Amino acid sequence: MSQDLTNGAAERADVVPEESAIRPVINVVLAGVGGQGSVLATRILARAAALAGHEVVTSEVHGMSQRGGTVVTTVRYGDEVLAPAIPEGQADFLVAFERLEAARHLALVRPGGAALVNDQRIAPSIEALKHAAYPDDLQARADTAGVVIHLCPALRMARELGNDKLSSTVLLGALANQLLIDGEHWRQAVRESVPPRTVEANEAAFASGSEWAVERPTFSS
């Protein structure tokens, strides 16, 4: 399916008319594997939204302490954000840090919502998860759910920059323009959230993701 990530956001039933000056709440789910940087990505996104003047609420929906376990976080921002939980089928965006986590969490996305997925496969290291089959029908699942899916080669792009861990920032760069948060707020959020010695590398990763998004018809149509 080919569609802008923001398509449908202005058509949600709970959007308040423009003259009220109340901004609708945007719901973002981030799902990854421990060690991929999903918590850092959550911190950057939340900070950027706060700098843009939004009320922001975050939560860790589920996490495992050991590296390799599933970690799911949420960010809700807008005006009058009342609770951190995002009900199933109500997320506007899913950011999945690998394919299996995308399949696991598609049900959280509303019809017409979007999923940005790092095109990567990670074999689960947690015994209870090792039997989960890797889905080869991710696009079909998304189509059935009415979710627009975008596969981003974030890991490959991060490796080109010299560090696999930059893939989370690449994904944020790809998503950034779709969330209607000013670029300077994103840059400040990155600078405030990452270790000082990695600021330059993360800024490069963010720019790389943004450029990838601009060059993709599905992000501009």
Secondary structure, DSSP 8 states (H G I E B T S, - for coil): ----TTTTGGG-TT---GGG-----EEEEEEEETTSSHHHHHHHHHHHHHHTT-EEEEEEEEE-SSTTSEEEEEEEEESS---S---TT-EEEEEESSHHHHHHHGGGEEEEEEEEEE-------SGGGTT----S-HHHHHHHHT-EEEEE-HHHHHHHTT-GGGHHHHHHHHHHGGGT--HHHHHHHHHHHS-GGGHHHHHHHHHHHHHHHHT-HHHH-
